[in-house]
Amino acid sequence: MADALGRKALKGTAWATADRFGNMVLQFTVNLVLANLLLPADFGVIGVLAIFIVVSQTIIDGGFASALIQRKSPTQVDYSTIFYWNLGFSLLLYGVLFVSAPAVAGYFDMPVFCDVLRVISLNLVISALAQVQLVRLKKELAFKRLAIVNLTSYMVASCVAIVMAFRGYGVWSLVAMTVINQAMITMLYWVLNRWHPSAVFSVQSFKSLFGFGGYMLAASILQEICRNLQGIIIGKRFSTTDMGYYTQAYKLDQVTSYAIPQVLVQVLFPFFSNIQNDRERLAAMTALGMRVIAAVVFPVLIVLMIVAEPLVTTLYRDIWLPCVPYFRILCVGGIFVSLQNVNFYAVAALGHSKVLFRWSFYKWGMLLVLLLGGMFWGMYGIMWAIVASNLNIFLVNAFLSRKYVGCTLRRQLRCIFPPLATGVVAAVAVVALLPWLQWWLGALLYLALYVSAALLFKLRAVADLKLFYGMIMKKNKNSDQ
């Protein structure tokens, strides 16, 4: 049984990696094409409205999806109950956003916001139809089917968006891509997954899942409100063009600081739940996750900071150059972003959603304070406020991990310091030579120096990927961290 689970998790890791990196390459390519066809203000419109969509989406699926994953053996009644709840609540939220759209457009003095918000909000209802199917696939570690669905859907939606952008549809190209992508995902989930809801809604099941999911839901809502609050501040205090520059910088940063670590985390959470009774092993896996992420993500973030300006000049039009300093600052914060979810999901796997919820008030309340203070120093003040908040969130999650999982902050710092120090030393060497090198040669030289140093000094993270697979495959593998 354990070996079968291990093999399935191993295959899941491979397909999750293919899914994440495939989507990352597709998104980067499509964004590159669209950035050369559209204006920063077009991206800014979507960026400002993101808070309304993301928060509503979180209300629908943020808590109960996690509760179903955390529960070892959900029943058909559990799945059906959450399916009907998600669908009904999504219709209610869509109605609220549809009616509120004119007021939102009036607040920002942007008439186009009204129609855009009404159309893009359709994603709430469409995605609600897919959430239980997604949870079941994740529970089964069926990441192959997830990869097929995600890549196919994004390719179709992207083709439509690029054609629309060529024909001058502006921001509606981005709206169409978002809605079509989610519609394709939902349709394919239902085609590939044989599950169908039963005609039942259990209040008892709902209350039981809400015991865990309710706190996860509330924490997620608060998190997304504060995480997207900068869109409201930038859109109101500055302009949609400034928001467009921030959005582009944020997208570039997320490829590295979020997308790559999430490949590991989305496999680790179900696995964390399966080993929740083995606290020592859970702490060991948390530390291992930290080392792997630091070794892979940190050097990429550093090299992107070095070559940011020539990279943007080469890939995008010069109109996007103002996003370069924003991107470099966000890369600094990305060091902490990349590590946050390992601790968070390790604690969540133990069922401490109430604790996570309580601490979320401090974490996201502090972000609000930092953003409101930072805006008086302009866009740079907002960027550094985001970095400070990222550091604060990492420290809070590390504290909770020490308390409940047993993975101390000191242990985590020992995991991440060697890759960080190696990356910084390699960066100093490359920056000194950069004036005489093409930017892409400098990037390649940096990566070569980093890998050589990691092998020469035998960084623990070099062997961690193999160890990670071994720990999944062998039930009784004992890893003394």
C-alpha positions as CSV (number, residue, x, y, z in Angstrom):
1,M,0.0,0.0,0.0
2,A,2.8,2.4,1.0
3,D,4.8,1.6,-2.1
4,A,1.8,2.0,-4.3
5,L,1.1,5.4,-2.7
6,G,4.8,6.3,-3.2
7,R,4.8,5.4,-6.8
8,K,1.6,7.4,-7.4
9,A,3.0,10.4,-5.6
10,L,6.2,10.1,-7.6
11,K,4.3,10.1,-10.9
12,G,2.2,12.9,-9.5
13,T,5.3,15.0,-8.8
14,A,6.5,14.4,-12.4
15,W,3.2,15.4,-14.0
16,A,2.7,18.3,-11.6
17,T,6.1,19.6,-12.6
18,A,5.2,19.1,-16.3
19,D,1.9,20.9,-15.7
20,R,3.4,23.8,-13.8
21,F,6.4,24.4,-16.1
22,G,4.3,23.8,-19.2
23,N,1.9,26.4,-18.1
24,M,4.7,28.7,-17.0
25,V,6.3,28.5,-20.5
26,L,2.9,29.0,-22.2
27,Q,2.0,31.9,-20.0
28,F,5.3,33.6,-20.5
29,T,5.1,33.2,-24.2
30,V,1.5,34.4,-24.5
31,N,2.2,37.3,-22.2
32,L,5.2,38.2,-24.3
33,V,3.0,38.3,-27.4
34,L,0.2,40.2,-25.8
35,A,2.5,42.7,-24.2
36,N,3.7,43.6,-27.6
37,L,0.2,44.0,-28.9
38,L,-1.6,45.7,-26.0
39,L,-1.0,48.8,-23.8
40,P,0.0,48.8,-20.1
41,A,-3.4,50.3,-19.3
42,D,-5.1,47.2,-20.8
43,F,-3.3,45.0,-18.3
44,G,-3.9,47.6,-15.6
45,V,-7.7,47.3,-16.0
46,I,-7.5,43.5,-15.2
47,G,-5.1,44.2,-12.4
48,V,-7.3,46.7,-10.6
49,L,-10.4,44.4,-10.9
50,A,-8.5,41.4,-9.8
51,I,-9.4,41.9,-6.1
52,F,-13.1,41.5,-6.8
53,I,-12.6,38.3,-8.8
54,V,-10.0,36.7,-6.6
55,V,-11.8,37.4,-3.3
56,S,-15.1,36.1,-4.7
57,Q,-13.3,33.0,-6.1
58,T,-11.7,32.4,-2.7
59,I,-15.1,32.6,-1.0
60,I,-16.3,29.8,-3.3
61,D,-13.5,27.3,-3.1
62,G,-10.8,28.5,-0.7
63,G,-11.9,26.7,2.4
64,F,-13.9,23.7,1.5
65,A,-11.5,22.5,-1.2
66,S,-8.8,22.4,1.5
67,A,-11.1,20.6,3.9
68,L,-12.0,17.9,1.4
69,I,-8.3,17.4,0.7
70,Q,-7.4,17.3,4.3
71,R,-10.1,14.8,5.1
72,K,-8.7,11.3,4.5
73,S,-11.9,9.6,3.2
74,P,-14.6,12.1,2.1
75,T,-17.9,10.5,1.2
76,Q,-20.2,11.0,-1.8
77,V,-22.4,13.1,0.5
78,D,-19.5,15.3,1.4
79,Y,-18.6,15.9,-2.3
80,S,-22.2,16.5,-3.3
81,T,-22.8,18.9,-0.4
82,I,-19.9,21.1,-1.3
83,F,-20.7,21.0,-5.0
84,Y,-24.2,22.4,-4.4
85,W,-22.9,24.9,-1.9
86,N,-20.2,26.2,-4.3
87,L,-22.7,26.5,-7.2
88,G,-25.4,28.3,-5.2
89,F,-23.0,30.7,-3.6
90,S,-21.2,31.5,-6.9
91,L,-24.6,32.5,-8.4
92,L,-25.2,34.8,-5.5
93,L,-21.8,36.4,-5.7
94,Y,-22.1,36.9,-9.5
95,G,-25.4,38.7,-8.9
96,V,-23.7,41.0,-6.3
97,L,-20.8,41.8,-8.7
98,F,-23.2,42.3,-11.6
99,V,-25.3,44.8,-9.7
100,S,-22.2,46.5,-8.1
101,A,-20.3,46.9,-11.4
102,P,-21.5,50.5,-12.2
103,A,-20.5,51.6,-8.7
104,V,-17.0,50.1,-9.1
105,A,-16.6,51.9,-12.5
106,G,-17.8,55.2,-10.9
107,Y,-15.4,54.9,-8.0
108,F,-12.4,54.6,-10.4
109,D,-13.9,56.9,-13.0
110,M,-13.4,54.2,-15.6
111,P,-16.6,53.3,-17.5
112,V,-15.0,50.3,-19.1
113,F,-14.7,48.6,-15.7
114,C,-18.5,48.0,-15.6
115,D,-18.8,45.7,-18.6
116,V,-15.4,44.1,-18.0
117,L,-16.3,43.2,-14.4
118,R,-19.7,41.8,-15.4
119,V,-18.2,39.5,-18.1
120,I,-15.1,38.3,-16.2
121,S,-17.2,37.5,-13.1
122,L,-18.8,34.7,-15.1
123,N,-15.7,32.8,-14.1
124,L,-17.1,32.4,-10.6
125,V,-20.0,30.3,-11.7
126,I,-18.0,28.4,-14.3
127,S,-15.2,27.5,-11.8
128,A,-17.7,26.5,-9.1
129,L,-18.8,23.7,-11.4
130,A,-15.2,22.4,-11.5
131,Q,-14.0,22.6,-7.9
132,V,-15.1,19.2,-6.6
133,Q,-13.8,17.6,-9.8
134,L,-10.5,19.3,-9.1
135,V,-10.4,18.1,-5.5
136,R,-11.1,14.5,-6.4
137,L,-8.3,14.5,-9.0
138,K,-5.9,15.9,-6.4
139,K,-7.0,13.4,-3.8
140,E,-6.3,10.7,-6.4
141,L,-2.9,12.3,-7.2
142,A,-4.2,12.3,-10.8
143,F,-1.8,15.1,-11.9
144,K,-1.5,13.6,-15.4
145,R,-5.1,14.5,-16.1
146,L,-4.8,17.8,-14.5
147,A,-1.8,18.6,-16.6
148,I,-3.6,17.7,-19.8
149,V,-6.6,19.8,-18.9
150,N,-4.6,22.9,-17.8
151,L,-2.3,22.9,-20.8
152,T,-5.0,22.2,-23.4
153,S,-7.3,24.9,-22.0
154,Y,-4.7,27.5,-21.8
155,M,-3.5,26.9,-25.3
156,V,-7.0,27.3,-26.7
157,A,-7.8,30.4,-24.7
158,S,-4.4,32.0,-25.6
159,C,-4.9,31.5,-29.3
160,V,-8.3,33.3,-29.1
161,A,-6.8,36.1,-27.1
162,I,-3.9,36.6,-29.5
163,V,-6.2,36.7,-32.5
164,M,-8.4,39.3,-30.7
165,A,-5.4,41.4,-29.8
166,F,-4.3,41.4,-33.4
167,R,-7.7,42.7,-34.4
168,G,-7.6,45.5,-31.9
169,Y,-9.9,44.3,-29.1
170,G,-7.6,45.6,-26.4
171,V,-8.5,44.7,-22.8
172,W,-11.3,42.3,-24.1
173,S,-8.6,40.0,-25.4
174,L,-7.5,39.5,-21.8
175,V,-11.1,39.1,-20.6
176,A,-11.8,36.5,-23.3
177,M,-8.6,34.5,-22.4
178,T,-9.6,34.3,-18.8
179,V,-13.2,33.2,-19.3
180,I,-12.5,30.7,-22.1
181,N,-9.6,29.2,-20.2
182,Q,-11.8,28.5,-17.2
183,A,-14.7,27.2,-19.4
184,M,-12.4,24.8,-21.1
185,I,-11.0,23.6,-17.8
186,T,-14.5,23.0,-16.4
187,M,-15.7,21.1,-19.5
188,L,-12.6,18.9,-19.6
189,Y,-12.8,18.0,-15.9
190,W,-16.3,16.7,-16.4
191,V,-15.3,14.8,-19.5
192,L,-12.2,13.1,-17.9
193,N,-13.6,12.6,-14.4
194,R,-16.5,10.2,-14.0
195,W,-17.8,11.7,-10.8
196,H,-21.3,13.2,-10.7
197,P,-23.1,14.8,-7.7
198,S,-25.9,13.0,-6.0
199,A,-29.2,14.7,-5.2
200,V,-28.3,15.3,-1.6
201,F,-27.2,18.2,0.6
202,S,-26.2,17.3,4.2
203,V,-26.2,20.0,6.8
204,Q,-24.2,17.7,9.1
205,S,-21.6,17.2,6.4
206,F,-21.4,20.9,5.7
207,K,-20.9,21.8,9.4
208,S,-18.2,19.1,9.8
209,L,-16.3,20.4,6.8
210,F,-16.8,24.0,7.9
211,G,-15.0,23.1,11.1
212,F,-11.8,22.9,9.2
213,G,-12.6,24.7,5.9
214,G,-14.4,27.6,7.5
215,Y,-11.2,28.9,9.1
216,M,-9.2,28.2,6.0
217,L,-11.8,30.1,4.0
218,A,-11.8,33.1,6.3
219,A,-8.0,33.1,6.3
220,S,-7.9,32.9,2.5
221,I,-10.4,35.7,2.1
222,L,-8.4,38.0,4.4
223,Q,-5.2,37.0,2.6
224,E,-6.5,37.7,-0.9
225,I,-8.1,41.0,0.1
226,C,-4.9,42.3,1.5
227,R,-2.7,40.7,-1.2
228,N,-4.7,42.4,-4.0
229,L,-5.3,45.7,-2.1
230,Q,-2.4,47.3,-3.9
231,G,-4.5,47.1,-7.1
232,I,-7.1,49.3,-5.4
233,I,-4.5,51.7,-4.1
234,I,-2.5,52.0,-7.4
235,G,-5.7,52.2,-9.5
236,K,-7.2,55.0,-7.4
237,R,-4.1,57.0,-6.3
238,F,-2.0,56.5,-9.4
239,S,-3.3,55.2,-12.8
240,T,-4.2,52.1,-14.7
241,T,-0.9,52.5,-16.6
242,D,1.0,52.4,-13.3
243,M,-1.0,49.3,-12.4
244,G,-0.2,47.8,-15.8
245,Y,3.6,48.2,-15.1
246,Y,3.1,46.7,-11.7
247,T,1.0,43.8,-13.1
248,Q,3.7,43.0,-15.7
249,A,6.5,43.1,-13.0
250,Y,4.3,40.9,-10.7
251,K,3.7,38.4,-13.5
252,L,7.4,38.1,-14.2
253,D,8.3,37.7,-10.6
254,Q,5.5,35.1,-10.0
255,V,7.0,32.7,-12.6
256,T,9.9,32.2,-10.3
257,S,8.9,33.0,-6.7
258,Y,5.5,31.3,-6.9
259,A,5.0,29.0,-9.8
260,I,8.2,26.9,-9.4
261,P,7.7,26.3,-5.6
262,Q,4.1,25.5,-6.1
263,V,5.1,22.5,-8.1
264,L,6.5,21.0,-4.9
265,V,3.9,22.4,-2.6
266,Q,0.8,21.1,-4.4
267,V,2.2,17.5,-4.1
268,L,3.4,18.0,-0.6
269,F,0.1,19.1,0.9
270,P,-1.8,15.8,0.3
271,F,1.4,13.9,1.3
272,F,1.7,16.1,4.5
273,S,-1.9,15.0,5.3
274,N,-1.0,11.4,4.9
275,I,2.0,11.6,7.3
276,Q,0.4,14.0,9.8
277,N,0.8,11.5,12.7
278,D,4.5,11.2,12.1
279,R,5.7,14.6,13.4
280,E,9.4,14.0,13.0
281,R,9.0,12.9,9.4
282,L,6.8,15.9,8.7
283,A,9.4,18.3,10.1
284,A,12.1,16.5,8.0
285,M,10.0,16.9,4.8
286,T,9.4,20.6,5.6
287,A,13.1,21.2,5.9
288,L,13.8,19.3,2.7
289,G,11.2,21.3,0.9
290,M,12.9,24.5,2.1
291,R,16.3,23.4,0.8
292,V,15.1,22.3,-2.6
293,I,13.2,25.6,-3.2
294,A,16.1,27.7,-2.0
295,A,18.5,25.9,-4.3
296,V,16.3,26.2,-7.4
297,V,14.6,29.5,-6.9
298,F,17.2,31.8,-5.3
299,P,19.7,31.7,-8.2
300,V,17.0,32.3,-10.8
301,L,15.7,35.4,-8.8
302,I,19.2,36.8,-8.5
303,V,20.1,36.4,-12.2
304,L,16.8,38.0,-13.2
305,M,17.6,41.0,-11.0
306,I,21.0,41.3,-12.7
307,V,19.7,41.2,-16.3
308,A,16.2,42.7,-15.8
309,E,16.7,45.8,-18.0
310,P,18.2,44.2,-21.1
311,L,15.8,41.3,-20.7
312,V,12.8,43.6,-20.8
313,T,14.2,45.6,-23.6
314,T,14.8,42.5,-25.6
315,L,11.6,40.7,-25.0
316,Y,9.1,43.6,-24.7
317,R,8.7,47.1,-26.3
318,D,10.5,50.0,-24.6
319,I,7.1,51.1,-23.3
320,W,7.5,48.5,-20.6
321,L,10.9,49.7,-19.3
322,P,9.3,51.5,-16.3
323,C,8.4,48.0,-14.9
324,V,12.0,47.0,-14.5
325,P,12.7,48.6,-11.0
326,Y,9.4,47.3,-9.8
327,F,10.4,43.8,-11.0
328,R,13.8,44.0,-9.2
329,I,12.2,45.0,-5.9
330,L,9.6,42.2,-6.2
331,C,12.4,39.7,-6.8
332,V,13.8,40.6,-3.4
333,G,10.4,39.8,-1.9
334,G,10.2,36.7,-4.0
335,I,12.9,35.1,-1.9
336,F,10.4,35.0,1.0
337,V,7.4,34.3,-1.1
338,S,8.9,31.1,-2.5
339,L,9.3,29.7,1.1
340,Q,6.0,30.7,2.6
341,N,3.7,27.9,1.6
342,V,5.8,25.0,2.7
343,N,5.4,26.0,6.4
344,F,1.8,27.0,5.8
345,Y,0.6,23.7,4.4
346,A,2.7,21.7,6.9
347,V,0.7,23.3,9.7
348,A,-2.6,23.0,7.7
349,A,-2.0,19.3,7.3
350,L,-2.1,18.9,11.0
351,G,-5.6,20.4,11.1
352,H,-4.6,23.8,12.7
353,S,-6.8,25.9,10.4
354,K,-8.1,27.9,13.3
355,V,-4.6,28.9,14.3
356,L,-3.7,29.9,10.7
357,F,-6.9,32.0,10.6
358,R,-6.1,33.8,13.8
359,W,-2.6,34.6,12.7
360,S,-3.8,35.8,9.3
361,F,-5.3,38.9,10.9
362,Y,-1.8,39.9,12.0
363,K,-0.1,38.9,8.7
364,W,-2.5,40.6,6.3
365,G,-3.3,43.5,8.7
366,M,0.4,44.3,8.7
367,L,0.4,44.3,4.9
368,L,-2.5,46.8,5.0
369,V,-0.5,49.0,7.4
370,L,2.6,48.8,5.3
371,L,0.8,49.6,2.0
372,L,-1.0,52.6,3.5
373,G,2.3,53.9,4.8
374,G,4.2,53.0,1.7
375,M,1.9,54.8,-0.7
376,F,3.1,58.2,0.6
377,W,6.5,57.4,-1.0
378,G,4.9,56.6,-4.4
379,M,5.1,53.4,-6.3
380,Y,8.5,52.5,-4.9
381,G,7.1,52.8,-1.4
382,I,4.3,50.3,-2.3
383,M,6.9,47.9,-3.8
384,W,9.1,47.9,-0.7
385,A,6.0,47.6,1.5
386,I,5.1,44.4,-0.3
387,V,8.7,43.1,0.3
388,A,8.5,43.9,4.0
389,S,5.2,42.1,4.2
390,N,6.6,39.0,2.4
391,L,9.3,38.8,5.0
392,N,6.8,39.2,7.8
393,I,4.6,36.4,6.5
394,F,7.6,34.1,6.1
395,L,8.6,34.7,9.7
396,V,5.0,34.1,11.0
397,N,4.7,30.9,9.1
398,A,8.1,29.8,10.3
399,F,7.1,30.5,13.9
400,L,3.9,28.4,13.5
401,S,6.0,25.6,11.9
402,R,8.4,25.6,14.8
403,K,5.5,25.4,17.3
404,Y,3.3,22.8,15.6
405,V,5.5,20.9,13.2
406,G,8.8,21.1,15.1
407,C,10.8,22.7,12.2
408,T,12.6,25.6,13.9
409,L,13.5,28.9,12.3
410,R,17.2,28.2,12.9
411,R,16.9,24.9,11.1
412,Q,15.1,26.6,8.2
413,L,17.8,29.3,8.0
414,R,20.5,26.6,7.8
415,C,18.5,25.1,4.9
416,I,18.3,28.4,2.9
417,F,21.5,30.2,3.7
418,P,24.0,28.1,1.7
419,P,22.1,28.4,-1.6
420,L,21.6,32.2,-0.9
421,A,25.2,32.8,-0.1
422,T,26.4,30.8,-3.1
423,G,24.0,32.8,-5.4
424,V,25.2,36.1,-4.1
425,V,28.9,35.3,-4.5
426,A,28.3,34.1,-8.1
427,A,26.3,37.3,-8.7
428,V,29.3,39.5,-7.6
429,A,31.6,37.8,-10.0
430,V,29.1,38.1,-12.9
431,V,28.3,41.8,-12.3
432,A,32.0,42.7,-12.5
433,L,32.1,41.1,-16.0
434,L,28.7,42.2,-17.2
435,P,29.9,45.4,-19.0
436,W,31.9,43.2,-21.4
437,L,29.3,40.5,-21.9
438,Q,25.9,40.2,-23.7
439,W,23.2,40.0,-21.1
440,W,22.3,36.4,-22.0
441,L,26.0,35.4,-21.8
442,G,26.1,36.9,-18.3
443,A,23.0,35.0,-17.3
444,L,24.5,31.7,-18.5
445,L,27.8,32.4,-16.9
446,Y,26.0,33.1,-13.6
447,L,24.1,29.9,-13.7
448,A,27.3,27.9,-14.6
449,L,29.2,29.5,-11.7
450,Y,26.3,28.8,-9.3
451,V,25.9,25.1,-10.3
452,S,29.7,24.6,-10.2
453,A,30.0,26.1,-6.7
454,A,27.1,24.0,-5.5
455,L,28.7,20.8,-6.7
456,L,32.2,21.9,-5.6
457,F,31.1,22.7,-2.0
458,K,28.6,19.8,-2.0
459,L,25.5,21.8,-1.0
460,R,23.0,19.5,0.7
461,A,20.3,20.6,-1.7
462,V,22.1,19.0,-4.6
463,A,21.1,15.5,-3.3
464,D,17.8,16.6,-1.9
465,L,15.7,15.9,-4.9
466,K,16.8,12.3,-5.0
467,L,16.2,12.1,-1.2
468,F,12.7,13.6,-1.7
469,Y,11.7,10.8,-4.1
470,G,13.2,8.2,-1.8
471,M,11.3,9.5,1.2
472,I,8.0,9.2,-0.7
473,M,8.7,5.8,-2.1
474,K,9.8,4.1,1.2
475,K,7.4,4.1,4.1
476,N,10.0,3.5,6.8
477,K,12.7,5.6,5.4
478,N,14.3,7.5,8.3
479,S,15.8,10.8,7.4
480,D,17.9,12.4,10.2
481,Q,17.8,16.1,9.2
